[in-house]
């Protein structure tokens, strides 16, 4: 019998877990990888780094050449940044570039380093898993298993399709699952649904002292769980609605957040920039190699100073520039208070639930080619997400599940929890997550079991409604849109649009596609006004040829709105 395999293709780490068609705890697969120039070792996490060594290694047991993948790739990439590919997953979602073009390593000036696309970089990471798995399971090759591959809930359709393409290039047929759901499935597999049923007890949503907000749990009303997944490069938010069912509880994913390029890597970058001002000459900057060293040192300092029994300060060392390095190593001290002010105060500040949303801006902070969020306050993004999908007066979430590497720090997790409780005005139940690095891969296995009816399942339809832009007359400006798939549509469900579009056969038509994740649910064929809440997706261009006979023309093309090939439709 085949096994169920869950793969978390992460921004900074990749993990794989597997299990049988039962309810036993999934096994975490240790991935063989280079850990130095002369040694390879199996580890539970595979750093998602591809490094091109100046001199090829004497052997290539993984078939990764001319690249090296894993722990040693990460270590060598710190020293020679122009030869390393990082954050391939984030590049898959970067709408400002051609994600299928050979653009990585971004900004590299090394003439001997080949360029590859984000899709190929992702495929190479997956092929490394295939090679190491097959070596460990020669009678159960990975391509023959049931594979669930996780993606951010906020990935657009293009990024999801490119992820599937990368898997196919690695020889894998996969089923996609949103990462926050995977983390929630891991919780269900470990704890069952009893902690969720307890949320209906009024005592579980007891008010905090001085709060003006009434407790929100009751025997009849649904309750909501916020899943907050903060990884190395992204913050992914989802809402799970919990209702009482005939046998336990019923679960539905009702909302996902926008794609936020904001995560633990940003903490490290911000701290490194702060320390750079002390190391570089006045107004100057460190060269790229030394700055990457500083970023890695900052990450280590952050983990130490936000960890248990943290010292008051630590000293960091960065190698000097030039060939004569002896005596040129620079040191800088960073204090615990400094890290807390930056990470807890800057990225996780106190916010009000009624705080107005920051004005929209297309500008963003760019680091290593990726456009990170201009507003670094993750707590503000969380509150705005809750207001957008639950409303200011609606019941607020009763529980939260934290997932992702940054939450290994109990200090950070407790701080964020206190900020959210203060913003919500009531006690927030924290659902236990003992291992945030591996939960997504294990939860993907649990999802596979739920598909077979072995575990409770989370209902989830389309997180967005999808629309095509239409013009009222030839050449008119597109300010209205026709709903073609309603928000909440179930997988495999067909929707017939009775309202038709008039097109000119034999002439190219350009279809402007839009998505919307909040507000009223529109029926297929409903014509709505476009506003700033609609997200413009990449357009589609095609040509409709004249049918052989007029009898073959579908009746649903009766014109009601006219789309011009130069302005709108799809």
C-alpha positions in Angstrom: 0.0 0.0 0.0 1.2 3.5 -0.8 2.2 5.9 2.0 0.9 9.5 2.4 3.7 11.9 2.1 3.6 15.6 3.2 6.1 18.1 1.9 6.6 21.5 3.3 8.5 23.4 0.6 9.4 26.3 2.8 11.1 29.7 2.1 14.1 28.8 4.4 13.6 25.1 5.1 12.0 22.1 3.4 10.6 19.2 5.4 9.1 15.8 4.6 6.9 13.5 6.7 5.1 10.3 5.9 2.5 8.0 7.4 0.3 5.0 6.6 -3.5 5.0 6.1 -4.0 5.0 9.9 -3.9 7.5 12.7 -0.4 6.9 14.0 2.0 9.8 14.4 3.7 10.6 11.1 7.4 9.9 10.7 9.7 12.8 9.9 12.1 11.9 7.1 15.7 12.9 7.7 17.1 14.3 4.5 20.6 13.4 3.5 22.6 16.6 2.5 26.0 18.1 2.4 26.9 19.6 5.7 30.5 20.4 4.7 32.7 20.0 1.7 33.6 16.5 2.6 30.7 15.1 4.6 27.0 14.6 4.1 24.5 13.8 6.9 20.7 13.2 7.2 18.8 15.9 9.0 15.1 16.6 9.6 15.3 20.0 7.9 16.7 20.7 4.5 17.7 24.4 4.2 16.1 25.7 0.9 19.4 27.0 -0.4 21.1 26.2 -3.7 24.8 27.1 -3.9 27.1 26.9 -7.0 30.6 26.1 -5.8 33.5 27.6 -7.7 35.1 24.1 -7.8 32.8 21.1 -8.3 32.7 18.6 -5.4 34.5 15.3 -6.0 31.3 13.4 -5.9 27.6 14.1 -6.5 25.5 11.4 -4.7 22.3 13.5 -4.9 22.4 14.5 -8.6 22.3 18.2 -7.7 25.3 19.3 -9.8 26.2 22.0 -10.7 24.5 23.0 -7.5 24.8 22.0 -3.9 21.6 22.0 -1.8 21.1 22.1 1.9 23.1 23.0 5.0 26.5 23.5 3.4 24.8 25.5 0.6 23.5 27.9 3.3 26.8 28.1 5.0 28.8 28.8 1.8 26.2 31.2 0.6 26.9 33.5 3.5 30.4 33.9 2.3 29.7 34.3 -1.4 26.2 35.7 -1.9 26.4 35.9 -5.7 26.6 32.1 -6.0 23.6 31.2 -3.9 19.8 31.1 -4.5 17.5 31.7 -1.6 13.8 32.2 -1.1 12.8 30.4 -4.3 9.3 30.1 -2.9 8.9 33.8 -2.4 10.0 34.4 -6.0 7.2 32.1 -7.2 4.7 34.6 -5.8 6.6 37.8 -7.0 4.2 39.3 -9.6 6.7 41.9 -10.6 9.0 39.5 -12.5 8.6 36.7 -15.0 8.6 33.8 -12.7 9.5 31.3 -15.4 12.6 33.3 -16.6 16.1 32.5 -15.6 16.6 35.3 -13.1 18.3 33.6 -10.1 20.6 34.1 -8.4 19.2 37.6 -8.4 21.7 40.4 -9.0 24.6 38.0 -9.3 27.6 39.2 -11.3 29.5 35.9 -11.3 29.9 34.9 -15.0 30.4 31.2 -14.2 27.1 30.8 -12.3 24.2 29.6 -14.5 20.9 31.4 -14.1 17.8 29.4 -13.5 14.1 30.3 -12.9 12.2 30.2 -9.6 10.3 27.2 -11.0 13.5 25.2 -11.7 15.0 26.2 -8.3 11.9 24.8 -6.6 12.0 21.7 -8.8 15.7 21.1 -7.9 14.8 21.2 -4.2 12.0 18.6 -4.7 14.3 16.4 -6.8 16.8 16.3 -3.9 13.9 15.0 -1.8 13.1 12.4 -4.5 16.7 11.2 -4.6 17.2 10.9 -0.9 13.8 9.3 -0.3 14.3 6.7 -3.1 17.7 5.8 -1.7 16.2 5.2 1.7 13.0 3.4 0.3 14.1 1.6 -2.9 10.9 -0.4 -2.9 8.6 2.6 -2.3 9.8 5.4 -4.7 8.5 8.8 -3.8 6.7 9.2 -7.2 4.4 6.3 -6.3 3.3 7.7 -3.0 0.3 10.0 -2.3 1.9 13.4 -2.1 0.5 16.5 -0.4 2.6 19.6 -1.1 1.9 22.7 0.9 1.7 26.3 -0.3 0.9 29.6 1.5 -2.8 30.2 1.7 -2.2 33.6 0.1 -0.5 32.1 -3.0 -2.4 33.3 -6.1 -3.4 30.9 -8.8 -0.3 31.6 -10.9 2.0 30.8 -8.0 0.0 27.6 -7.2 0.2 26.5 -10.8 3.9 27.1 -11.0 4.4 25.1 -7.8 2.6 22.2 -9.4 4.8 22.6 -12.5 7.9 22.5 -10.3 6.6 19.2 -8.8 6.0 17.8 -12.2 9.5 18.7 -13.3 10.7 16.7 -10.3 8.6 13.7 -11.4 5.9 14.1 -8.8 2.1 14.3 -9.0 0.9 16.3 -6.0 -2.2 17.7 -4.3 -1.8 21.2 -2.9 -2.8 22.2 0.7 -2.7 25.6 2.3 0.0 25.8 5.0 -2.1 27.2 7.8 -4.6 24.4 7.2 -1.7 21.9 7.4 -0.7 23.3 10.8 -4.3 23.0 12.0 -4.5 19.4 10.7 -1.4 18.7 12.7 -3.1 20.0 15.8 -6.2 17.9 15.1 -4.0 14.8 14.6 -2.2 15.4 18.0 -5.0 16.7 20.2 -8.3 15.7 18.6 -11.3 18.0 18.6 -11.9 18.2 22.4 -10.0 21.4 22.9 -12.1 22.9 20.1 -15.3 21.8 21.7 -14.2 23.4 24.9 -14.2 26.8 23.1 -18.0 26.8 23.4 -17.7 27.1 27.1 -18.1 30.7 28.2 -15.2 30.3 30.6 -12.9 29.7 27.6 -13.5 33.2 26.3 -13.4 35.0 29.6 -12.9 38.8 29.5 -9.7 40.4 30.4 -9.9 42.8 33.3 -11.1 46.3 32.2 -12.3 45.0 28.8 -15.4 46.5 27.3 -15.9 43.6 24.9 -18.4 40.9 26.0 -17.3 37.2 25.9 -18.1 35.7 22.5 -18.4 32.0 23.0 -21.8 30.3 23.4 -23.4 27.0 23.0 -25.1 28.0 19.6 -22.8 30.5 18.0 -19.8 29.4 15.9 -16.4 30.3 17.2 -13.3 31.2 15.2 -9.7 30.2 15.4 -7.0 32.4 14.0 -4.0 30.5 12.5 -1.0 32.7 12.5 1.9 31.1 10.5 5.0 33.2 10.5 7.9 31.7 8.5 11.2 32.9 7.4 9.9 35.0 4.6 6.1 35.2 4.8 3.3 35.7 7.3 0.2 33.6 6.4 -3.1 34.1 8.1 -6.3 32.0 8.0 -9.6 31.9 9.9 -11.1 28.5 10.8 -14.8 28.6 11.8 -15.8 25.9 14.4 -19.4 24.9 14.8 -21.1 22.2 16.8 -21.8 19.1 14.7 -23.7 15.9 15.2 -20.5 14.1 16.0 -18.1 16.6 17.6 -17.3 19.8 15.7 -17.5 20.9 12.1 -14.7 23.0 10.6 -14.5 25.4 7.7 -11.7 27.7 6.5 -13.6 30.9 5.9 -10.8 33.5 5.1 -7.2 33.8 4.2 -4.9 36.9 4.4 -3.1 38.7 1.6 0.3 37.6 0.7 2.7 39.2 3.2 6.4 39.0 2.4 7.2 39.6 6.0 8.7 37.0 8.4 11.7 36.0 10.6 14.2 36.9 7.9 13.0 40.5 8.1 13.8 40.5 11.8 17.4 39.5 11.0 17.8 42.0 8.2 16.5 44.9 10.3 18.9 44.0 13.1 21.8 43.6 10.7 21.1 47.1 9.2 21.0 48.6 12.6 24.4 47.0 13.5 25.9 47.9 10.1 25.8 51.5 11.1 28.3 50.8 13.9 30.6 48.7 11.8 30.8 50.6 8.5 32.5 54.0 8.2 30.1 56.9 8.7 27.5 56.8 6.0 29.0 53.7 4.4 27.9 50.1 4.0 29.5 46.7 4.3 30.3 44.8 1.2 27.7 42.1 0.3 29.7 39.2 1.6 30.4 40.9 5.0 26.8 42.1 5.3 25.6 38.5 4.8 27.9 37.4 7.5 26.4 40.1 9.7 22.8 38.9 8.9 23.7 35.3 10.0 25.3 36.7 13.2 22.3 38.8 13.8 20.0 35.8 13.5 22.0 33.9 16.0 22.1 36.8 18.4 18.3 37.3 18.0 17.6 33.6 18.9 20.0 33.8 21.9 18.6 37.0 23.3 15.0 36.0 22.8 15.6 32.5 24.1 15.4 31.0 27.6 17.8 32.4 30.2 19.0 35.0 27.8 22.1 37.0 28.7 22.1 40.8 28.9 24.1 41.0 25.6 26.2 39.1 23.1 29.2 40.1 21.0 29.2 39.5 17.2 32.3 39.2 15.0 32.5 40.0 11.3 35.6 39.2 9.3 37.5 42.2 7.9 37.7 43.1 4.2 40.6 42.3 1.9 43.2 39.6 1.8 44.9 40.4 5.1 42.2 39.3 7.5 44.3 38.8 10.6 43.6 41.6 13.0 40.9 43.0 10.9 37.9 41.2 12.5 35.4 43.7 13.7 33.2 43.1 16.8 30.0 44.7 17.9 27.8 44.2 21.0 24.1 43.8 20.8 21.9 43.9 24.0 18.8 42.0 24.8 16.9 45.3 25.2 18.0 46.3 21.8 16.7 43.1 20.2 13.4 43.3 22.1 12.9 46.9 21.1 13.5 46.1 17.4 11.7 42.7 17.1 8.9 43.0 19.7 8.4 46.8 19.5 9.0 47.2 15.8 7.5 44.0 14.2 5.0 43.1 17.0 3.9 46.4 18.5 0.8 47.0 20.6 -2.2 47.9 18.4 -5.8 48.7 18.8 -8.6 46.6 17.2 -10.2 49.8 16.1 -7.0 51.2 14.6 -7.7 52.4 11.0 -5.9 50.6 8.2 -2.7 52.2 6.9 -3.1 53.8 3.5 -2.4 51.4 0.6 0.9 51.8 -1.1 2.4 49.9 -4.0 5.9 50.8 -2.8 7.7 48.2 -0.7 11.0 47.7 0.9 13.3 45.7 -1.5 15.9 43.4 -0.1 17.9 40.9 -2.2 15.4 41.6 -5.1 12.2 40.8 -3.2 9.5 43.5 -2.4 8.9 43.2 1.4 6.0 44.9 3.1 6.4 48.6 3.8 4.6 48.3 7.1 6.6 45.9 9.2 4.1 45.6 12.0 2.8 42.1 11.8 0.3 42.8 14.6 -1.2 45.6 12.5 -1.6 43.2 9.6 -3.3 40.6 11.8 -5.8 43.1 13.3 -6.6 44.5 9.8 -7.2 40.9 8.6 -9.6 40.2 11.4 -11.5 43.5 10.9 -11.7 42.8 7.2 -13.2 39.3 7.5 -15.1 39.5 10.9 -16.0 43.2 11.0 -15.6 45.6 13.8 -18.7 44.4 15.7 -18.7 40.7 14.8 -17.5 38.0 17.3 -13.7 38.0 17.4 -11.6 34.9 17.4 -11.7 32.8 20.5 -8.5 30.9 19.9 -5.2 31.1 18.1 -2.7 28.6 16.7 0.8 29.9 16.2 3.1 28.2 13.8 6.5 28.9 12.2 10.1 29.1 13.2 10.0 32.5 15.0 7.6 30.9 17.5 10.3 28.6 18.9 11.0 31.7 21.1 8.6 31.5 24.0 9.4 35.2 24.8 8.2 36.2 21.3 5.2 34.0 21.3 4.0 35.2 24.7 4.5 38.9 23.7 2.4 38.5 20.6 -0.3 36.6 22.5 -0.5 39.5 25.0 -0.7 42.1 22.3 -3.5 40.2 20.6 -5.5 39.7 23.8 -5.2 43.4 24.6 -6.4 44.3 21.0 -9.3 41.8 21.1 -10.4 42.7 24.6 -10.8 39.1 25.8 -8.8 36.1 26.8 -7.5 34.2 23.7 -7.0 30.5 24.0 -3.7 29.3 22.6 -3.8 25.9 20.9 -0.7 23.9 21.7 2.0 23.7 19.0 5.1 21.9 20.3 7.2 21.8 17.0 6.4 24.7 14.7 9.2 23.8 12.3 7.7 20.4 11.3 4.0 20.8 11.9 3.2 21.7 8.3 4.8 18.6 6.8 3.1 16.4 9.5 -0.2 18.2 9.0 -0.1 17.5 5.3 0.0 13.8 6.1 -3.0 14.3 8.4 -4.8 16.0 5.5 -4.2 13.0 3.3 -5.7 10.8 6.0 -8.7 13.1 6.3 -9.3 12.7 2.5 -9.6 9.0 3.2 -12.0 9.6 6.1 -9.6 8.7 8.8 -9.6 12.1 10.5 -12.0 15.1 10.6 -11.7 17.4 7.6 -11.7 21.1 7.2 -14.2 22.4 4.6 -12.7 25.0 2.4 -13.9 26.6 -0.8 -12.3 29.3 -3.0 -10.8 32.0 -0.7 -11.5 34.6 -3.4 -14.3 35.3 -5.9 -13.1 35.6 -9.5 -14.2 38.1 -12.0 -13.6 39.3 -15.6 -13.5 43.0 -16.4 -16.0 44.2 -18.9 -16.6 47.5 -20.8 -20.0 48.9 -21.5 -19.1 49.7 -25.0 -16.3 49.2 -27.5 -13.2 51.0 -26.2 -14.9 51.9 -22.9 -13.0 52.0 -19.6 -13.2 48.8 -17.5 -14.9 49.7 -14.3 -17.3 46.8 -13.9 -16.7 43.1 -13.5 -18.6 39.9 -14.2 -18.5 37.2 -11.5 -17.5 33.8 -12.9 -16.6 31.9 -9.7 -18.1 32.9 -6.4 -16.1 33.1 -3.2 -16.5 29.9 -1.3 -17.0 27.7 -4.4 -16.2 24.1 -3.6 -13.5 22.1 -5.5 -14.9 20.5 -8.6 -18.2 22.5 -8.5 -19.4 23.8 -11.9 -20.8 27.3 -12.3 -22.8 28.3 -15.3 -22.7 32.0 -16.2 -26.0 32.9 -18.0 -24.9 36.4 -18.8 -22.9 36.4 -22.1 -20.2 38.5 -23.7 -20.0 39.6 -27.3 -16.6 38.9 -28.9 -15.2 39.3 -32.4 -14.1 35.9 -33.7 -10.7 35.6 -35.2 -9.4 38.6 -33.2 -7.2 38.5 -30.1 -9.1 39.2 -26.9 -7.4 40.2 -23.7 -9.2 39.2 -20.5 -8.6 41.3 -17.4 -9.0 39.0 -14.3 -9.9 40.2 -10.8 -10.2 38.5 -7.4 -11.9 39.7 -4.2 -11.7 38.0 -0.8 -14.3 40.0 1.3 -17.7 41.7 1.1 -20.8 40.1 -0.4 -20.7 36.8 -2.2 -21.7 37.5 -5.8 -23.5 34.9 -7.9 -22.0 33.7 -11.2 -23.0 36.1 -13.9 -23.6 39.0 -11.5 -22.2 42.4 -12.8 -20.6 44.4 -10.0 -18.8 47.7 -9.7 -15.0 47.5 -9.4 -13.4 49.2 -6.4 -10.1 49.2 -4.6 -10.8 45.9 -2.9 -10.5 44.0 -6.1 -7.1 42.5 -6.9 -5.9 42.7 -10.5 -4.5 39.3 -11.6 -2.3 38.7 -14.7 -4.4 39.0 -17.8 -5.1 36.2 -20.3 -5.0 36.7 -24.1 -6.5 34.3 -26.6 -8.3 34.2 -29.9 -11.8 32.6 -30.5 -12.1 31.0 -33.9 -15.4 31.0 -35.8 -17.2 27.7 -35.3 -17.9 25.4 -38.3 -21.6 26.0 -38.1 -23.7 28.5 -36.2 -25.5 25.7 -34.6 -22.4 25.0 -32.5 -22.5 28.4 -30.9 -23.4 28.0 -27.2 -26.7 29.7 -26.2 -25.0 31.2 -23.1 -23.2 33.7 -25.4 -26.3 35.9 -25.7 -24.8 39.4 -25.4 -25.5 41.4 -22.4 -22.2 43.2 -21.9 -19.7 43.9 -24.7 -15.9 43.2 -24.1 -13.4 44.9 -26.3 -10.2 43.1 -27.3 -8.3 46.2 -26.2 -9.8 46.9 -22.8 -11.4 44.0 -20.9 -12.8 40.6 -20.8 -12.1 37.1 -20.4 
